[in-house]
Structure formats: C-alpha cells, structure tokens
Amino acid sequence: MIVRTTSEITGTDRDVAEAGWRSKRIVLGGDGVGFSFHETTIEAGTEHEFHYRNHVEAVWLVEGDGTLEDLDNGVTYDLGPGSMYLLNGHEKHRLRTRTRMRMLCVFNPPVTGKEVHDENGVYPLVAVD
C-alpha cells in the first residue's frame, strides 16, 4: 500500500513546475502500478499547448474554469468543475484558463517524473528504472 499527501510532495523532485503550471506527481512509473497520477494546477489567464503522442491522459477538473481546444479538429470545449476529458487519440490540444484550474490527471503509460515538455508540448517516452 502506498499513502502520500500533496504536502509531503511539495518541494521534492515529484513537484514539477514550468511557466504557468505546476504538477505534483503523486504516483509515478517507479511505483509499479501501470499508470501515473498527478495534481496539476494551471494559473489564471494562461494558455498552454500540449501533445501527448506517447501517453493517454485522463483529466478531471476539480477547480476553476477555462477552455480546451482540440487542435486536430478546431473544436473548443468549455471546462468547469466536474469536467473530464480523455486524450485517447493523442490529440494536440490547447488549454486557456479564465481562473486558476486544478486538475487530477492519470497517464498511461505512466510517466517517471523525469519528463519535461519539449517544444511541441510532448513528453518523451521514458523507460521506468
């Protein structure tokens, strides 16, 4: 059994921040459960493009609001608390925040915690040690 809190993750190598967003990696590939689980916070008034070519991601928005644009087909979705989106087709997408958004995210295959977004918003596929 694994029990962790976000407060114990804060300030460790599981607490990853880039311009305008922060991801607390609660479960990682090294935990050996086949997925990773993150709490991600994106600051108000920011815009971010992501493209997970190597991962499927499920996102549940628990706080805040904004929009999700599917850059593969141009469709835009309004997001608010209780919204869920699943990137099961590796869709390139853009998030625009109106207010600070806090999301719970699951990745498969799991990330290891060493990944950073490249210039296209992609996480590389990193093997679990």
Wavefront OBJ file of the C-alpha trace (Angstrom):
o trace
v 0.000 0.000 0.000
v 1.168 3.499 -0.839
v -0.103 6.539 1.057
v 1.099 10.021 0.094
v -0.049 13.588 0.600
v 0.462 16.538 -1.704
v 2.016 18.450 1.197
v 4.822 15.877 1.527
v 5.431 16.027 -2.252
v 5.723 19.842 -2.268
v 9.307 20.936 -2.875
v 10.572 17.463 -3.842
v 11.512 16.082 -7.264
v 7.845 14.990 -7.616
v 6.809 18.677 -7.596
v 7.442 19.871 -11.158
v 6.781 23.408 -12.372
v 7.071 25.073 -15.753
v 5.912 28.537 -16.835
v 2.336 28.969 -15.620
v 1.673 25.466 -14.323
v 2.690 23.019 -11.618
v 2.311 19.251 -11.409
v 2.555 17.249 -8.205
v 3.285 13.676 -9.280
v 1.594 11.549 -6.641
v 2.037 8.173 -8.360
v 4.856 7.566 -10.869
v 6.008 4.723 -13.090
v 8.511 3.565 -10.473
v 5.610 2.761 -8.161
v 4.875 -0.185 -10.481
v 1.102 0.168 -10.834
v 0.831 0.798 -14.606
v -0.264 4.460 -14.516
v 0.788 7.773 -13.035
v -1.459 10.155 -11.106
v -0.890 13.902 -10.803
v -2.431 17.017 -9.331
v -1.850 19.785 -11.879
v -2.509 23.483 -11.304
v -2.541 25.971 -14.179
v -2.524 29.674 -13.371
v -5.329 32.052 -14.383
v -5.057 33.873 -17.698
v -2.525 31.491 -19.215
v -2.518 29.409 -22.393
v -0.665 26.128 -22.929
v -0.317 23.701 -25.846
v 0.245 20.023 -25.143
v 0.507 16.937 -27.312
v 0.944 13.588 -25.589
v 1.978 11.449 -28.554
v 3.299 8.733 -26.235
v 0.664 8.742 -23.491
v -3.083 8.609 -22.986
v -4.211 11.185 -20.428
v -7.471 11.467 -18.497
v -8.110 14.818 -16.790
v -10.763 15.679 -14.227
v -11.126 19.388 -13.457
v -11.923 19.938 -9.779
v -11.474 23.740 -9.531
v -11.523 26.665 -11.944
v -12.693 27.193 -15.487
v -11.373 27.694 -18.981
v -11.461 26.124 -22.411
v -9.949 23.102 -24.121
v -9.317 23.363 -27.859
v -8.742 20.214 -29.890
v -6.092 21.404 -32.339
v -6.684 18.357 -34.543
v -10.223 19.441 -35.455
v -10.678 23.006 -34.105
v -13.465 22.111 -31.669
v -13.414 24.077 -28.389
v -14.969 22.860 -25.131
v -15.855 24.894 -22.053
v -14.418 23.403 -18.872
v -15.547 23.851 -15.278
v -15.515 21.863 -12.047
v -16.626 18.297 -12.758
v -15.491 18.357 -16.405
v -13.466 15.376 -17.601
v -11.581 14.964 -20.842
v -9.766 11.933 -22.174
v -6.993 12.302 -24.751
v -7.417 8.762 -26.056
v -6.446 9.762 -29.608
v -3.255 11.601 -28.597
v -4.918 14.869 -29.601
v -2.815 18.001 -29.752
v -4.664 20.499 -27.575
v -4.624 23.986 -26.098
v -5.810 24.919 -22.609
v -6.833 28.509 -21.877
v -7.604 29.377 -18.284
v -10.038 32.034 -17.130
v -9.406 31.261 -13.465
v -6.781 29.098 -11.780
v -7.533 25.492 -12.713
v -6.734 22.460 -10.534
v -6.948 19.081 -12.217
v -6.382 15.442 -11.319
v -4.648 13.609 -14.169
v -3.906 9.976 -14.984
v -1.268 8.972 -17.570
v -0.827 5.632 -19.277
v 1.865 4.529 -19.750
v 2.969 6.139 -16.516
v 5.426 8.989 -16.516
v 8.596 8.517 -14.487
v 8.813 12.077 -13.186
v 11.875 12.930 -15.288
v 9.904 14.096 -18.352
v 9.677 17.720 -19.412
v 7.567 19.067 -22.269
v 9.521 19.574 -25.480
v 8.943 22.492 -27.859
v 5.761 20.768 -29.134
v 4.312 20.122 -25.667
v 5.209 16.415 -25.866
v 6.522 14.222 -23.054
v 9.096 11.726 -24.339
v 8.502 8.070 -23.549
v 10.965 7.387 -20.705
v 11.503 3.827 -19.503
v 10.890 3.109 -15.828
v 14.109 2.259 -13.969
l 1 2 3 4 5 6 7 8 9 10 11 12 13 14 15 16 17 18 19 20 21 22 23 24 25 26 27 28 29 30 31 32 33 34 35 36 37 38 39 40 41 42 43 44 45 46 47 48 49 50 51 52 53 54 55 56 57 58 59 60 61 62 63 64 65 66 67 68 69 70 71 72 73 74 75 76 77 78 79 80 81 82 83 84 85 86 87 88 89 90 91 92 93 94 95 96 97 98 99 100 101 102 103 104 105 106 107 108 109 110 111 112 113 114 115 116 117 118 119 120 121 122 123 124 125 126 127 128 129
